[in-house]
């Protein structure tokens, strides 16, 4: 009985199968995603069956979300895990692989006997707390030898399936919260009237129907002015205008003295009221709540709480989608994923190293999302984008009057991150005096806001990222050695895209499908010629550049075919071989080599001077040049200060 053919990315047929698997699941969600996943997984791995299930712990059974067996769908699958290969996956919370002779290991499972099963591969679907949500498995009637690429592929799609299952559960919770909010509005004893920017009534709850003595259909779509006295109508218009000028989060007010309302029969009565503004369906809406003093506070607090819960769950769904960007099968990228998994559950400081565009912020967010602090905020600070004069206030906050322009007290980023984590992006750009304060907060969790003598204590996990060589910065006196060692406890180095050749095809396919969906375009799968061109390019801008290239290619695509001619920069031709050395071992440098040496020397001086041209310790002084002469050479060589990411 023959075994499986190993999944090799350089094999065109296998690469096509892999692309089919990625493309077949990239645009699907919900039940269609699970169906596309198992069907394409079975075809890509050439197995007899594949399935994804949801685990019902209280009943110890697996319920099929999608079950593909022998070329057909199995509907309504439910089965106890006890005594099956799936039991080892669920209880061990680990990947389980039986490459051969599974019937000798599980002789008492009739389903395996009926199929003539030979091999099995299963992996659990885990949430961020490590709880088992279900499992993904394939089964075959042939041996299934161990293949590291298949196992890596399996883990990636298991993580994607777990994220989708979490997303569906979160959506269900959102629906429940919305239904609860609807029931709350309908059952509230206070009258609630919602209207749009034209003052047309869009919602009336049963309590408002009772208060105004009318049915909802009698007022819906009509101006709410008919529910108020002439004086209160004018006042309501002024209050709406006042809310328009308020910042988001503060667009609500208690109406002093209340309003004079009018029942359907023309009778007027006084009512205490609140008015709030919110955005929905691309425009502003307003909620006027007429209530008794005793119940006002309770109802308002409940409505706000339910709204915040719904908003939190919506944001949680969005973050689950963002994990789709963590794609890669290459060895270096798998090493990064393993390091994230190792360090995330700890409180250890992490230093994320890598070139611009390699995804350092994405790694930081993945670490935080898998950490015990995931329910608390991750606050990001770009140390290269904030002027040095404002950096201390930005990080640690300031008191009112601490400096010119400090008209009120302000919390710093570390205070906002208390209980959570902070990402110090481009940490190598921090001034030396602030590096000492950062060292103190990492070691002791203490700092003083600008203009305050009072010490504050915070509990913050520090994640730092940089594209600079910090060891070299330490040697040149630009970075504190003690701070370097505090940050360098667990370094994670992101490989540049040019070292992840086998990931380029995967990423390009996913990006192409994503941009095509956003632009409502049909795009054919990338041809072998396109993939070869993408593989040959050196990618100085890494994944960020790949995304830009694919987006441009989708924009200029014709007849569904990607256009790389305008999107992909041309690879520079190889430099001519240098002339041989003379009889004394000396070699005459070419003009291009001299220019390269000059360029490297100027860049070294500019980096040391932090791109300051003139003045004390400026690049011109370091080079012994006139500033105007230096500017001329920089222009001639096309050297410009790099833009901040």
C-alpha positions, 0 to 999 in steps of 0.5 A: 500500500503506497504512502503519501507524496510529501508536500513540496513547495517547489513541486508545481502540482503540490504548490498548486494544491497548496495555493488552492487550499489557501485561496479556497478558504481566504474569502470564506467565513462561518459555515462556508469557511469550515466546509471549504477548509475540510474539502480543500484540505482533503484534496490538498493532502489527498486523504480519504476524509477531513473534518472540523468539529466543535467539542461539547465538553459537558457531554464529551462529544464532538459535533461536526461543523463540516465533515467530508468523507470519501468524496461526500458530505456527512450531515449531522455528525455527532460522536463521543470522543471516548475510545477514539483517536480524537480522545487523545487530541482533545484530552492531550490538547496536542497534535496526534499523528498515527502514520500507519496501522491505526486499526491495531491501536483502535480495534474496537471503533466500528467506524474505522473498521468500516472505512478501512482506516490506516492513518490519522492526523488530528490537532485541537482547536484552542482559544486564547486561554488554552480551552479546547473548542474542537478539533481538525482532523484528516483520515486516510486509507493509506499510510500518512508518513510524517511530513514537517510541512504538512504538520506546519500547514495543519497547525496554521489552518487549525489556528485559523479554524479556532479563530473563526470558531471564536469569531462565530461565538463572539458574533452570537454573543453580540446578537444576544447583547443586541437582543437584550438591549432591544428587550431592555428598551422595550421593557423600560418604564421611561419613555425613549424617543429616537430621532435622526438629523431631520428630527424624524422619529425613528424609534418609540418604545412602549413606555413612550407610547403610554406617556404620549398616549399614541401608537408607535406607527402614528409618530414614526417618520414624523417630526418629533416636534409634535411631541413637545411644546413650542418653547421646548421645540426651540430648546431641543434644537439648541441642545442638538446643536450643542451636542454637535460641538462636543467630542466623541464620548461626551455627546450626552447631557442632562436637560436642566429643568426638563422639557414640556411634552405634549400628548396626542390629545394636546395635553402638555406635561413636564418631564425630566429628560436626557439627550444623547447623540450617537453615530449609526448607518453613516449619520447622527441619531439622537435619543431623548429619554423621559424618565422619573428621577428614581429610575433615571440613573439605573436605566442609563447605567444599564443601557451604557453598559450593554452598549459598551459590551456590544462594542467590545465584542465587535472589536474582539471580532475584528482582532480575530480577523487580524490574526490572518496576517500571521501566515508562513510555512518557512522555517524562520517564520515557524521559529518566530511563531514558536518563540511567540508561543513560548514567551506570551504567557509570561511577564517577560520583557520582549525585544522585537528586532527586524527590518522595517516592514517585517511585522514587528507590531503584529508580533507584539499584538500576537504576544499580548493577545496570547498573554494573561493581560489580553483583557487589558489594553496594549498601548503603542508609542512610536518613539521616532514620531514624537519630538524629544521635547514632548516624549517625557510628557507623552510617556509619563504624563504631566501636571497642570502648569508643568510647562508652557501650554500644560493647561490641564493635567494629562495621563501618560501612556504608561498610566493608560497601560496600567495592568496591560502592556505597552509597545515602545516602537523604535525604542532606539530613538529614545533620548538618553535621559529618558532611557534612564527613566524607562529603565527605572519603570521596567525595574521598579514600576515607578515614575513621576509625571512631569511637574510632579514630585509624587511617585506613581506605581504601575504594573505594565509589561514592556514590549519594545521594537526596533530596526536599529542595531542596539549593540552598536548603539551601546558601543557608540554611546547612544543607548544605555547598556543597562537598559539594553540588557533589561530589554534583551531578556527575550529577543525575537528577530523577525526574518526579512522576506527575502529569507522566507522565500517559500512564504512569498507565494502564500502571502501574495495569494492571500493579499491578492484575494483580500485586495480583490475583495475590497475592490470588488474585482475577480482575480485569477490565481497567480501564474507560475511566471508571476510567482517566479518574478516575486521570488526573484525580487529582493524585497527591501521593504519586506512584507509591507512592500509585498502588500503594496506591490500586490495592491498595485497589481490588483488595481492595474489587473486586466481580464482578471490577470495581475499586472506585475509590470507596473507594480514590481520594481525592476531588479538592478543589474549586477555590477561589473567585476572590479579590475584586478590588483596590480603587482603590489596587491593594490587595486584601482577603485572604480568611480562607482566603488568610490561613490559607494564608499563616500555614500557609506561614510556620509550615511555613517556620519548622518546616523551618528549625528541623528541626521543633523547637518550643521551645528555642534556634533552635526554631520558636517563637523564630524566629517570636517566639511562645510555644511553647504558642501555636505548638502551639495554632496547629499543632493548629488548622491541622492541621499535623503533622510528616511521617512518615518514608518 
